[in-house]
């Protein structure tokens, strides 16, 4: 792992392991779009590829599946794809925090299943309101993460061993509470509606406009502030291009999903953005802010880049590790609830299948490094879309189940190889 110099103890060392955050470009200046493009190419040559491989993979998958089946790009299937990717993206976002430290959490999937079981149980057997049940389920996830983090940080037990033990033990929770072969209905109108209901068309447009205007205002304000203070800044033309690109994506997807996608549009009206999408977007914006605009985020990148240098800089490394596992398990609980919303039930096997493997694959495919110090919340969303696209497209093509595993495993192996090669290039270039 490349060693980087630490800053003063009074402030987080922004030079330590911040390549995966928005602070990584603060030391570079670009007068024109051409200069910015040249700078980006140099970063690619140096191994800083970010989410580019995942984005290219997503383009390839969409192209192949759209050519192979005419229903892949229909609004009905794209809406299904958003719902299918929801729980994977949320779980992967939580895993990003642990992976940033070079750790692993093998229990995240079953932690989500146990939390969803508690959520369903208190609603069905005790009549709790949905929001109180959700808070309880997330609280269970946070408690699990607190215990795991304490064992890893305080006792120094490898995270692989601790989370493997919890992976085995937590499967007993739904099995004991539900019983072998049983299941709990997850039919609360609000929670089930996250997967089967949609945001009203008008509300969807309002939200899309607010996101575009808010992003544009914040981006322009930051640019003007950096110019006024004489700080390094990107060219205004590049800033405007980023705003235009995001506006096109947000407004385009909103227009697409707000169309009536019912099989018989004359009889039924199925339009609007699935409710799971705003949940994922809200979590993405929140965790992106935490990672890129808070001291906690800078400390997390610093510990992931070089834990010893971070410790000497005055960062409480043990506390950061505990916090990472707490966030991971808390997000796993949210993911478990979204997965239960999609299936409509909780069973003893909830969270114990391939959920964790898909989520880890999503984070790595999206650009998060397995070696720590590099990653973003956006990586989880991009990688989650890649992971969800594979079974979605293969399902339309009526391919055998083993093909899905082969393709997903190959994509993950390719992503891990890209990560390893990028790390070698960064080490060679001293980044």
C-alpha positions as CSV (number, residue, x, y, z in Angstrom):
1,X,0.0,0.0,0.0
2,X,1.4,3.4,-1.0
3,X,2.5,5.5,2.0
4,X,1.5,9.1,2.0
5,X,2.6,11.9,4.3
6,X,0.1,12.9,7.0
7,X,-1.0,16.5,7.7
8,X,-1.3,18.2,11.1
9,X,-3.3,16.7,13.8
10,X,-5.7,19.7,13.9
11,X,-7.1,18.9,10.5
12,X,-7.6,15.7,8.5
13,X,-4.7,15.0,6.2
14,X,-6.4,15.6,2.9
15,X,-3.4,14.1,1.0
16,X,-3.9,10.7,2.6
17,X,-6.0,8.3,0.6
18,X,-8.4,10.9,-0.9
19,X,-8.2,9.8,-4.5
20,X,-11.7,8.4,-4.2
21,X,-13.2,11.7,-3.0
22,X,-14.0,15.0,-4.6
23,X,-10.9,16.5,-2.9
24,X,-8.6,14.6,-5.1
25,X,-8.7,17.2,-7.8
26,X,-7.9,20.2,-5.6
27,X,-4.3,20.2,-6.4
28,X,-4.8,20.3,-10.2
29,X,-5.7,23.3,-12.3
30,X,-7.4,23.3,-15.7
31,X,-7.9,26.5,-17.7
32,X,-9.9,25.0,-20.5
33,X,-11.9,21.9,-21.2
34,X,-9.0,20.6,-23.3
35,X,-6.7,21.0,-20.3
36,X,-9.2,19.2,-18.1
37,X,-9.5,16.4,-20.6
38,X,-5.7,16.1,-20.7
39,X,-5.6,16.0,-16.9
40,X,-8.2,13.3,-16.9
41,X,-6.2,11.2,-19.4
42,X,-3.2,11.6,-17.2
43,X,-5.2,10.4,-14.2
44,X,-6.3,7.3,-16.2
45,X,-2.7,6.5,-17.2
46,X,-1.8,6.8,-13.5
47,X,-4.4,4.2,-12.6
48,X,-7.2,6.5,-11.3
49,X,-10.0,5.0,-13.4
50,X,-12.9,5.5,-11.0
51,X,-16.2,4.3,-12.3
52,X,-15.2,4.4,-15.9
53,X,-14.9,0.6,-16.4
54,X,-18.3,0.1,-14.8
55,X,-19.9,2.8,-17.0
56,X,-18.4,1.3,-20.1
57,X,-19.6,-2.2,-19.0
58,X,-23.1,-0.8,-18.4
59,X,-23.1,0.7,-21.9
60,X,-22.0,-2.7,-23.4
61,X,-24.6,-4.6,-21.5
62,X,-27.4,-2.2,-22.5
63,X,-26.3,-2.4,-26.1
64,X,-26.1,-6.2,-26.2
65,X,-29.4,-6.9,-24.4
66,X,-31.3,-4.2,-26.4
67,X,-30.1,-5.8,-29.7
68,X,-30.8,-9.3,-28.4
69,X,-34.3,-8.6,-27.1
70,X,-36.7,-5.8,-28.2
71,X,-38.3,-5.5,-24.7
72,X,-35.2,-4.8,-22.8
73,X,-35.4,-1.0,-23.3
74,X,-39.1,-0.7,-22.7
75,X,-40.2,1.5,-19.9
76,X,-41.8,-1.5,-18.1
77,X,-38.5,-3.4,-18.0
78,X,-36.4,-0.4,-17.1
79,X,-38.7,0.3,-14.2
80,X,-38.3,-3.3,-13.1
81,X,-34.6,-2.9,-13.4
82,X,-34.6,0.1,-11.0
83,X,-36.6,-1.9,-8.4
84,X,-34.3,-5.0,-8.8
85,X,-31.2,-2.9,-8.3
86,X,-32.5,-1.0,-5.3
87,X,-31.6,-3.4,-2.4
88,X,-28.2,-4.3,-4.1
89,X,-27.2,-0.6,-4.4
90,X,-28.1,0.2,-0.8
91,X,-26.2,-2.8,0.6
92,X,-23.2,-2.0,-1.6
93,X,-23.3,1.6,-0.4
94,X,-22.9,0.3,3.2
95,X,-20.1,-2.0,2.2
96,X,-18.2,0.9,0.6
97,X,-17.5,2.3,4.1
98,X,-15.9,-1.0,5.2
99,X,-14.0,-1.5,2.0
100,X,-12.6,2.0,2.2
101,X,-10.7,0.8,5.3
102,X,-9.5,-2.4,3.6
103,X,-11.8,-4.5,5.7
104,X,-14.7,-6.8,4.7
105,X,-18.1,-7.6,6.2
106,X,-19.3,-11.1,5.2
107,X,-22.4,-10.8,7.5
108,X,-24.0,-7.8,5.9
109,X,-26.5,-9.8,3.9
110,X,-27.8,-11.9,6.8
111,X,-27.7,-8.9,9.0
112,X,-30.2,-7.3,6.6
113,X,-32.3,-10.5,6.7
114,X,-32.3,-10.6,10.5
115,X,-33.3,-6.9,10.6
116,X,-36.1,-7.3,8.1
117,X,-37.4,-10.3,10.2
118,X,-37.5,-8.1,13.3
119,X,-39.3,-5.4,11.3
120,X,-41.9,-7.7,10.0
121,X,-42.4,-9.4,13.3
122,X,-43.1,-6.3,15.4
123,X,-45.6,-5.1,12.7
124,X,-47.5,-8.5,12.5
125,X,-47.4,-9.7,16.1
126,X,-47.3,-6.4,18.0
127,X,-49.1,-4.1,15.6
128,X,-46.4,-1.4,15.5
129,X,-46.6,1.3,12.9
130,X,-44.4,0.9,9.9
131,X,-42.0,3.7,10.7
132,X,-41.4,2.5,14.3
133,X,-40.9,-1.0,12.9
134,X,-38.3,0.3,10.4
135,X,-36.5,2.2,13.1
136,X,-36.4,-0.9,15.2
137,X,-35.0,-3.0,12.3
138,X,-32.4,-0.4,11.5
139,X,-31.5,-0.2,15.2
140,X,-30.9,-4.0,15.2
141,X,-28.6,-3.5,12.2
142,X,-26.7,-0.7,14.0
143,X,-26.3,-2.8,17.1
144,X,-24.9,-5.7,15.0
145,X,-22.4,-3.3,13.4
146,X,-21.4,-1.9,16.8
147,X,-20.6,-5.3,18.1
148,X,-18.7,-6.3,15.0
149,X,-16.8,-3.1,14.9
150,X,-15.8,-3.3,18.6
151,X,-14.5,-6.9,18.1
152,X,-12.4,-5.8,15.1
153,X,-11.2,-2.5,16.4
154,X,-10.8,-3.2,20.1
155,X,-9.7,-6.8,20.2
156,X,-7.9,-6.8,16.8
157,X,-9.7,-9.8,15.5
158,X,-9.6,-9.9,11.6
159,X,-12.8,-8.7,10.1
160,X,-13.0,-11.7,7.9
161,X,-13.1,-14.0,11.0
162,X,-15.6,-11.9,13.0
163,X,-18.0,-11.3,10.1
164,X,-17.8,-15.0,9.1
165,X,-18.9,-15.9,12.6
166,X,-21.7,-13.4,12.5
167,X,-22.7,-14.7,9.0
168,X,-23.2,-18.1,10.5
169,X,-24.8,-16.9,13.8
170,X,-27.2,-14.4,12.4
171,X,-28.9,-17.0,10.1
172,X,-30.3,-18.4,13.3
173,X,-32.4,-15.3,14.0
174,X,-35.0,-15.7,11.2
175,X,-34.8,-19.5,11.5
176,X,-35.7,-19.3,15.2
177,X,-38.3,-16.5,14.9
178,X,-40.0,-17.8,11.7
179,X,-39.3,-21.5,11.8
180,X,-38.1,-23.8,9.0
181,X,-40.2,-23.5,5.9
182,X,-42.2,-20.6,7.2
183,X,-42.4,-17.0,6.2
184,X,-43.7,-13.6,7.4
185,X,-45.8,-11.5,5.1
186,X,-44.3,-8.1,4.3
187,X,-47.5,-6.5,3.0
188,X,-47.6,-3.2,4.8
189,X,-49.0,-0.6,2.4
190,X,-46.1,1.8,2.7
191,X,-43.2,-0.6,2.8
192,X,-44.6,-3.0,0.2
193,X,-45.4,0.1,-1.9
194,X,-41.7,0.9,-2.1
195,X,-41.4,-1.8,-4.8
196,X,-44.9,-2.0,-6.3
197,X,-46.0,1.7,-6.3
198,X,-44.8,4.7,-8.1
199,X,-44.2,8.4,-7.3
200,X,-47.1,10.5,-8.8
201,X,-46.1,12.0,-12.1
202,X,-46.4,15.6,-11.0
203,X,-44.3,15.0,-7.8
204,X,-41.7,13.2,-9.9
205,X,-41.3,16.2,-12.2
206,X,-41.1,18.6,-9.3
207,X,-38.4,16.4,-7.6
208,X,-36.4,16.2,-10.9
209,X,-36.5,20.0,-11.4
210,X,-35.5,20.5,-7.7
211,X,-32.5,18.2,-8.1
212,X,-31.4,19.8,-11.3
213,X,-31.8,23.4,-10.0
214,X,-30.2,22.5,-6.6
215,X,-27.2,20.8,-8.3
216,X,-26.7,23.7,-10.7
217,X,-27.0,26.3,-7.9
218,X,-24.6,24.5,-5.6
219,X,-22.1,23.7,-8.3
220,X,-22.0,27.3,-9.6
221,X,-21.8,28.7,-6.0
222,X,-18.8,26.5,-5.3
223,X,-17.2,27.5,-8.5
224,X,-17.7,31.2,-7.8
225,X,-16.5,30.8,-4.2
226,X,-13.3,29.1,-5.3
227,X,-12.6,31.8,-8.0
228,X,-13.2,34.6,-5.4
229,X,-10.8,33.0,-2.9
230,X,-8.2,32.4,-5.6
231,X,-8.3,28.6,-5.1
232,X,-7.7,26.1,-7.8
233,X,-10.9,25.6,-9.8
234,X,-12.2,23.9,-12.9
235,X,-13.0,25.9,-16.1
236,X,-16.6,27.4,-16.1
237,X,-17.3,25.6,-19.4
238,X,-16.6,22.3,-17.8
239,X,-18.8,23.1,-14.8
240,X,-21.6,24.1,-17.2
241,X,-21.1,20.9,-19.2
242,X,-21.5,18.8,-16.0
243,X,-24.7,20.6,-15.1
244,X,-26.1,20.0,-18.6
245,X,-25.1,16.3,-18.5
246,X,-26.8,15.7,-15.2
247,X,-29.8,17.7,-16.2
248,X,-30.2,15.6,-19.4
249,X,-29.9,12.3,-17.4
250,X,-32.3,13.3,-14.6
251,X,-34.9,14.9,-16.8
252,X,-34.6,12.2,-19.5
253,X,-35.1,9.3,-17.0
254,X,-38.0,11.2,-15.4
255,X,-39.7,11.6,-18.7
256,X,-39.1,8.0,-19.6
257,X,-40.4,6.5,-16.3
258,X,-43.4,8.9,-16.2
259,X,-44.8,7.3,-19.4
260,X,-47.7,4.9,-19.1
261,X,-46.0,1.5,-19.2
262,X,-49.0,-0.7,-18.7
263,X,-49.5,-3.6,-21.1
264,X,-53.0,-2.3,-21.9
265,X,-52.5,1.5,-21.5
266,X,-56.1,2.1,-22.6
267,X,-57.3,0.2,-19.5
268,X,-54.6,0.6,-16.9
269,X,-52.2,3.4,-16.0
270,X,-48.8,2.5,-14.6
271,X,-46.7,5.5,-14.7
272,X,-44.2,7.3,-12.4
273,X,-40.8,6.6,-10.9
274,X,-40.8,3.5,-8.5
275,X,-40.6,4.7,-4.9
276,X,-37.4,2.7,-4.3
277,X,-35.5,5.1,-6.6
278,X,-36.0,8.2,-4.4
279,X,-34.9,6.1,-1.4
280,X,-31.7,5.1,-3.1
281,X,-31.1,8.7,-4.4
282,X,-31.6,10.2,-1.0
283,X,-29.1,7.8,0.6
284,X,-26.7,8.4,-2.3
285,X,-26.8,12.2,-1.8
286,X,-26.5,11.9,2.0
287,X,-23.5,9.5,2.0
288,X,-21.8,11.4,-0.8
289,X,-22.0,14.5,1.3
290,X,-20.7,12.6,4.3
291,X,-17.7,11.2,2.4
292,X,-16.8,14.3,0.5
293,X,-17.8,17.3,2.6
294,X,-17.3,16.3,6.3
295,X,-14.3,15.7,8.5
296,X,-15.6,12.2,9.2
297,X,-15.3,11.4,5.5
298,X,-11.8,12.9,5.2
299,X,-10.7,10.8,8.3
300,X,-12.2,7.7,6.7
301,X,-10.2,8.1,3.5
302,X,-7.1,8.9,5.6
303,X,-7.4,5.7,7.6
304,X,-8.0,3.7,4.5
305,X,-5.0,5.2,2.7
306,X,-2.6,4.7,5.6
307,X,-3.9,3.8,9.1
308,X,-0.6,4.4,10.8
309,X,-0.1,7.9,9.3
310,X,-3.7,8.7,10.2
311,X,-3.2,7.6,13.8
312,X,-0.1,9.8,14.1
313,X,-2.1,12.7,12.6
314,X,-4.4,12.4,15.6
315,X,-7.3,10.4,14.0
316,X,-9.0,7.9,16.3
317,X,-8.5,4.8,14.0
318,X,-10.5,2.5,16.3
319,X,-13.5,4.8,16.3
320,X,-13.4,5.1,12.6
321,X,-13.5,1.3,12.2
322,X,-16.4,0.9,14.5
323,X,-18.3,3.7,12.7
324,X,-17.7,2.1,9.4
325,X,-19.1,-1.3,10.5
326,X,-22.1,0.5,12.2
327,X,-22.9,2.3,8.9
328,X,-22.5,-0.9,6.9
329,X,-24.9,-3.0,9.1
330,X,-27.3,-0.1,9.3
331,X,-27.4,0.1,5.6
332,X,-27.7,-3.6,5.4
333,X,-30.9,-3.4,7.5
334,X,-32.3,-0.8,5.0
335,X,-31.3,-3.1,2.2
336,X,-33.0,-6.1,3.9
337,X,-36.2,-4.1,4.2
338,X,-36.1,-3.1,0.5
339,X,-35.5,-6.8,-0.5
340,X,-38.5,-7.9,1.7
341,X,-40.6,-5.1,0.0
342,X,-39.7,-6.6,-3.4
343,X,-40.5,-10.2,-2.5
344,X,-43.4,-9.4,-0.3
345,X,-42.2,-11.7,2.5
346,X,-39.4,-12.5,4.9
347,X,-38.2,-16.1,5.1
348,X,-35.5,-18.0,7.1
349,X,-33.2,-17.7,4.1
350,X,-33.6,-14.0,3.6
351,X,-30.2,-12.4,3.1
352,X,-28.4,-15.7,3.1
353,X,-28.2,-16.2,-0.6
354,X,-26.1,-14.2,-3.1
355,X,-27.1,-10.8,-1.8
356,X,-23.8,-10.1,-0.1
357,X,-21.7,-11.4,-3.0
358,X,-23.7,-9.3,-5.4
359,X,-23.3,-6.2,-3.2
360,X,-19.5,-6.7,-2.8
361,X,-19.3,-7.2,-6.6
362,X,-21.3,-4.0,-7.2
363,X,-19.0,-1.9,-5.0
364,X,-15.9,-3.4,-6.6
365,X,-17.2,-3.2,-10.2
366,X,-18.3,0.4,-9.5
367,X,-14.7,1.3,-8.7
368,X,-14.2,0.9,-5.0
369,X,-10.8,-0.6,-4.2
370,X,-10.5,-3.8,-2.3
371,X,-7.2,-2.5,-0.9
372,X,-8.8,0.4,0.9
373,X,-8.6,4.2,0.6
374,X,-10.5,4.5,-2.7
375,X,-14.2,4.5,-3.3
376,X,-17.4,6.6,-3.4
377,X,-21.1,6.0,-2.7
378,X,-21.7,6.5,-6.4
379,X,-19.6,3.4,-7.1
380,X,-22.1,1.3,-5.4
381,X,-25.0,2.6,-7.4
382,X,-23.2,2.2,-10.8
383,X,-22.0,-1.2,-9.9
384,X,-25.4,-2.2,-8.5
385,X,-27.0,-1.3,-11.9
386,X,-24.4,-3.5,-13.7
387,X,-25.1,-6.4,-11.3
388,X,-28.9,-6.1,-11.7
389,X,-28.7,-5.7,-15.5
390,X,-27.1,-9.1,-16.0
391,X,-29.9,-11.3,-14.6
392,X,-32.5,-8.9,-16.0
393,X,-31.2,-9.1,-19.5
394,X,-30.5,-12.9,-19.3
395,X,-33.9,-13.5,-17.9
396,X,-35.5,-11.8,-21.0
397,X,-33.3,-14.0,-23.2
398,X,-34.6,-17.1,-21.2
399,X,-31.0,-18.2,-20.4
400,X,-30.2,-20.9,-17.9
401,X,-29.4,-19.9,-14.3
402,X,-25.9,-21.0,-14.5
403,X,-25.2,-18.5,-17.3
404,X,-26.1,-15.7,-14.9
405,X,-23.5,-16.9,-12.4
406,X,-20.8,-17.4,-15.0
407,X,-21.3,-13.9,-16.5
408,X,-21.6,-12.2,-13.1
409,X,-18.5,-14.0,-11.8
410,X,-16.5,-13.1,-14.9
411,X,-17.5,-9.4,-14.6
412,X,-16.5,-9.3,-10.9
413,X,-13.1,-11.0,-11.7
414,X,-12.5,-8.5,-14.5
415,X,-13.3,-5.6,-12.1
416,X,-10.9,-7.0,-9.5
417,X,-8.2,-7.3,-12.1
418,X,-8.7,-3.7,-13.2
419,X,-8.5,-2.6,-9.5
420,X,-5.2,-4.5,-9.0
421,X,-3.7,-3.2,-12.2
422,X,-4.8,0.4,-11.3
423,X,-3.2,0.0,-7.9
424,X,0.1,-1.0,-9.4
425,X,0.0,2.0,-11.8
426,X,-0.7,4.4,-8.9
427,X,2.1,2.9,-6.9
428,X,4.5,3.2,-9.8
429,X,3.5,6.8,-10.4
430,X,3.7,7.6,-6.7
431,X,0.0,8.8,-6.5
